[in-house]
Amino acid sequence: MTVASVEEDPSSSAGGAAQILARSSVLVDVLGKNIFDRTVSTLQKFASLPPSMVSEGTPDGHFLPPQTKRRTSFVSAWEESVAEYVRHGVEHLLLLRVNAYHELDYSHLLKFHLETNSALTQAYAPDGSLEIALVSASQLRNAESCLAGVSSLIPGHRRFVFNGYVNRLRGAPDFYRLVSDGLHGVCALTPAGVEVGERVWVGADVEIDASATIGAPAFIGAGSRVAACSTIAETTSVERNCEIDCGTTVRQSWILPNTYVGMALTVRRSVVSNRRLFHLDRKVAITCGDPRLVGPRRKSGPLLTKMQSLLRYEPQSAE
């Protein structure tokens, strides 16, 4: 068993995420680790050979490339990847596009594929294709090309219906729902950190001021800093290398990697990244022109350091 893995086309994001996520959404950390790396980790436990990644984007939106005379870079890379596995003598190929989070057990898919003696089996959720397929490699060895071989099998493919957890990740609201479901244990996506309190996780090298408040469930990613008198609470994920500055409250929100959130702000029901903020209830995205409020994480200047020291100062009570 082996894998050819296809990464999502970055232009496919919608619902505000295209404005908030500056790159392919499956490459952005969710609770400390991105969906693409989580998927590859799962596949490596299942496959007999390392997965092959094809990332040029798919032709005409097709998951399984149709037979075509137009030789795009994606078609060439896809066919070469599949042909290499066929040459290695593998029995079955698992083909997928990483553009959603799901908890499909690939061994169940393989069992169905073998029991039905199918040449091509495609996984479906109740709302449509999961863009995951198993192909019997023997069907490709005598074909004119691997592309032609797979295309010829599509009309007769069998459907494997998966009724478990699926999140299509079509926009910022879907991503925040995944964050919430992971923090609350609704799905199996676990925070990439140590649970330091009940339903509070932190990554490596996190700095949290003693006067800050972290309310469950919450996640603070590796290398992030939560400054004095700040509050992180009510289903919030602050991803890696972020800074939440003094006196700021963040509730029911997702702060994307490398983001700075300024002093004395209140952020609620929002997805925040690099001067952009998407409000989950109003479904609007705004741009902040002042990086002292929201922007890329920066180093603390001398004045900011002094202000933080003042906020940390706790006067001794009179005896």
C-alpha positions in Angstrom: 0.0 0.0 0.0 1.3 3.4 -0.8 0.2 7.0 -1.3 0.1 9.8 -3.8 -0.9 12.9 -1.9 -2.2 16.1 -3.5 -2.1 19.4 -1.7 -5.0 21.9 -1.9 -5.0 24.7 -4.4 -4.5 27.9 -2.3 -7.1 29.8 -4.5 -9.9 27.5 -3.3 -10.4 29.0 0.2 -13.6 30.9 0.7 -15.9 32.4 3.3 -13.3 35.0 4.6 -10.4 32.5 4.9 -8.9 33.6 1.6 -8.5 37.1 3.0 -7.2 35.9 6.4 -5.0 32.9 5.4 -2.1 34.2 3.4 -1.1 30.8 2.1 -2.7 27.4 1.4 -5.1 26.9 4.3 -4.0 23.3 5.0 -0.5 24.6 5.7 -1.6 26.9 8.6 -1.3 25.6 12.1 -4.5 24.5 13.8 -3.8 23.8 17.5 -0.1 23.7 16.9 0.2 21.6 13.7 -1.1 22.1 10.2 -3.6 19.7 8.5 -1.2 18.7 5.8 1.4 17.5 8.3 -1.2 15.8 10.4 -2.5 13.9 7.3 1.0 12.9 6.2 1.7 11.5 9.7 -1.5 9.4 9.5 -0.6 8.2 6.1 2.9 7.2 7.1 1.5 4.8 9.7 -0.7 3.2 7.0 1.4 3.1 3.8 4.2 0.7 2.9 6.2 3.4 1.0 6.6 7.1 1.8 3.9 9.4 0.3 4.5 11.5 -2.7 3.3 15.1 -2.7 2.2 16.9 -5.8 1.5 20.5 -5.1 1.2 22.4 -8.4 -2.6 22.5 -8.2 -5.2 20.3 -9.9 -6.4 20.8 -13.5 -9.9 22.2 -13.9 -10.8 21.4 -10.3 -10.8 17.6 -10.9 -9.6 15.4 -8.0 -8.7 12.5 -10.3 -7.2 14.0 -13.4 -9.2 13.2 -16.5 -7.5 11.9 -19.6 -6.3 15.0 -21.5 -3.9 16.0 -24.2 -3.1 19.2 -22.3 0.2 18.4 -20.5 0.2 20.7 -17.5 2.9 20.6 -14.9 0.4 19.0 -12.5 -0.6 16.3 -14.9 3.0 15.4 -15.6 4.0 15.4 -11.9 0.9 13.4 -11.0 1.5 10.8 -13.7 5.2 10.4 -12.9 4.5 9.9 -9.2 1.8 7.2 -9.8 4.0 5.5 -12.5 6.9 5.3 -10.1 4.8 3.4 -7.5 3.5 1.1 -10.2 7.1 0.3 -11.3 7.8 -0.6 -7.7 5.2 -3.3 -7.9 2.7 -1.9 -5.3 -0.7 -3.6 -5.2 -2.9 -0.6 -4.3 -2.5 3.1 -4.6 -4.2 5.6 -2.2 -4.8 8.9 -4.0 -6.1 11.9 -2.1 -6.3 15.7 -2.1 -5.6 17.3 1.3 -8.2 20.0 1.5 -10.3 19.0 4.5 -10.0 17.4 7.9 -11.6 14.0 8.3 -11.2 11.0 10.6 -11.5 8.3 8.0 -9.8 5.0 9.0 -7.9 4.0 5.8 -7.9 0.4 6.9 -11.7 0.3 6.7 -11.5 1.8 3.2 -9.0 -0.9 2.2 -11.1 -3.7 3.6 -14.1 -2.5 1.7 -12.0 -2.2 -1.5 -10.8 -5.8 -1.2 -14.1 -7.3 -0.2 -15.9 -5.7 -3.2 -13.1 -6.6 -5.5 -13.2 -3.0 -6.8 -10.7 -1.6 -9.3 -11.3 1.9 -8.0 -13.0 2.8 -4.7 -13.8 6.4 -3.8 -14.6 7.7 -0.2 -17.7 9.8 0.3 -19.2 11.7 3.2 -23.0 12.2 3.2 -22.5 15.7 1.6 -20.2 14.5 -1.2 -16.8 13.2 -2.2 -13.9 13.2 0.3 -11.5 13.2 -2.7 -9.9 10.0 -1.5 -9.6 7.0 -3.7 -8.0 3.5 -3.7 -6.9 2.1 -7.0 -5.8 -1.5 -7.8 -2.4 -1.0 -9.4 -2.7 -4.1 -11.5 -5.3 -2.1 -13.6 -2.7 0.4 -14.6 0.2 -1.8 -15.6 -1.0 -2.6 -19.1 -2.7 0.8 -19.7 -1.4 3.3 -22.3 -0.5 5.5 -19.4 -1.4 5.7 -15.7 -3.5 8.8 -16.4 -5.5 6.9 -19.1 -5.7 3.8 -16.8 -7.2 5.8 -13.9 -9.5 7.7 -16.1 -10.9 4.5 -17.6 -11.8 3.2 -14.1 -13.7 6.3 -12.9 -17.1 5.4 -14.5 -17.3 2.0 -12.7 -15.9 3.1 -9.3 -17.5 1.9 -6.1 -18.5 4.3 -3.2 -17.3 3.9 0.3 -19.6 6.0 2.6 -17.9 7.5 5.7 -20.3 8.8 8.4 -17.7 10.0 10.8 -16.2 13.5 11.6 -15.6 15.7 8.5 -14.8 19.4 8.3 -14.5 20.8 4.8 -12.4 23.8 5.9 -14.1 26.0 3.3 -13.5 29.2 5.3 -12.6 30.9 8.5 -15.8 29.7 10.3 -15.0 26.1 9.5 -11.4 26.5 10.8 -12.6 28.0 14.0 -15.2 25.2 14.4 -12.3 22.7 14.1 -10.3 24.6 16.7 -13.4 24.5 19.0 -14.1 20.8 18.3 -10.5 19.9 19.0 -10.4 21.9 22.3 -13.7 20.4 23.5 -12.8 16.8 22.4 -15.6 16.6 19.8 -13.1 15.3 17.3 -9.8 13.6 17.6 -7.6 16.6 16.6 -5.4 17.1 19.6 -3.4 20.2 20.6 0.3 19.9 19.8 1.5 20.7 23.4 1.5 19.7 27.0 -1.7 19.9 29.1 -0.6 22.1 32.0 -4.1 22.4 33.5 -7.5 20.9 32.8 -8.1 21.5 29.1 -5.2 24.1 28.9 -2.4 23.2 26.5 0.9 25.0 25.8 3.7 24.4 23.3 7.4 24.6 23.8 9.1 27.8 24.9 5.8 29.6 25.8 6.1 32.7 28.0 3.0 33.5 30.1 3.2 36.3 32.6 2.3 35.4 36.1 -0.5 38.0 36.1 -2.1 36.7 32.9 -5.3 34.5 33.1 -5.7 31.4 30.9 -9.2 30.0 31.0 -10.1 26.5 29.7 -10.3 25.3 27.1 -7.3 27.1 25.5 -4.1 26.5 23.6 -1.0 28.6 23.4 1.4 27.6 20.6 5.2 27.2 20.7 7.2 30.3 21.1 4.2 32.5 21.9 4.0 35.2 24.6 1.1 36.3 26.7 1.9 39.5 28.5 0.9 40.9 31.9 -2.7 41.3 32.8 -3.9 39.6 29.6 -6.7 37.0 29.4 -7.0 34.0 27.1 -10.3 32.2 27.6 -13.4 30.5 26.3 -12.2 28.2 23.5 -9.3 30.2 22.1 -6.2 29.1 20.2 -3.1 31.3 20.0 -0.8 29.6 17.5 3.0 29.6 17.5 5.2 32.7 17.7 2.3 35.0 18.6 2.3 37.9 21.1 -0.7 39.0 23.1 0.3 42.3 24.7 -0.5 43.8 28.1 -4.1 44.0 29.3 -5.6 42.4 26.2 -8.5 39.9 26.4 -9.0 37.2 23.7 -12.1 35.0 23.9 -13.6 32.5 21.5 -11.0 33.3 18.8 -8.2 31.8 16.7 -5.0 33.8 16.5 -2.9 32.6 13.5 0.9 32.1 13.7 3.3 35.0 13.9 0.6 37.5 14.9 0.9 40.4 17.3 -2.2 41.6 19.2 -1.7 45.0 20.8 -2.2 46.4 24.3 -5.6 46.8 26.1 -7.7 45.3 23.3 -10.7 43.0 23.5 -10.9 40.3 20.7 -14.0 38.1 20.7 -15.4 35.7 18.1 -12.6 36.5 15.6 -9.9 35.0 13.5 -6.8 37.2 13.5 -3.7 37.3 11.3 -1.2 39.8 10.0 -3.3 43.0 10.2 -6.5 41.2 9.2 -9.4 40.3 11.4 -12.5 38.2 10.4 -15.5 38.4 12.7 -17.2 35.1 12.9 -20.7 36.4 13.7 -20.8 39.4 11.4 -19.0 37.5 8.6 -16.9 40.5 7.7 -13.1 40.9 7.4 -11.3 44.2 8.2 -7.8 45.4 7.7 -6.0 47.2 10.6 -3.7 50.0 9.4 -1.9 50.3 12.7 0.5 47.5 13.4 0.6 48.6 17.0 -2.9 47.1 17.3 -2.8 44.1 15.1 0.0 43.0 12.8 3.1 40.7 12.4 4.8 39.9 15.6 7.6 42.3 16.4 10.3 42.7 19.0 9.4 44.7 22.1 10.9 48.2 22.1 12.4 50.0 25.1 9.2 51.9 25.9 7.0 48.8 25.7 9.5 47.0 27.9 9.2 49.7 30.5 5.4 49.7 30.4 5.3 45.9 30.8 7.6 46.3 33.9 5.2 48.8 35.4 2.2 46.5 34.8 4.1 43.6 36.4 4.9 45.7 39.5 2.9 44.5 42.5 3.1 46.9 45.5 3.6 45.3 48.9 0.7 45.6 51.3 1.2 47.8 54.3 1.9 45.9 57.5 
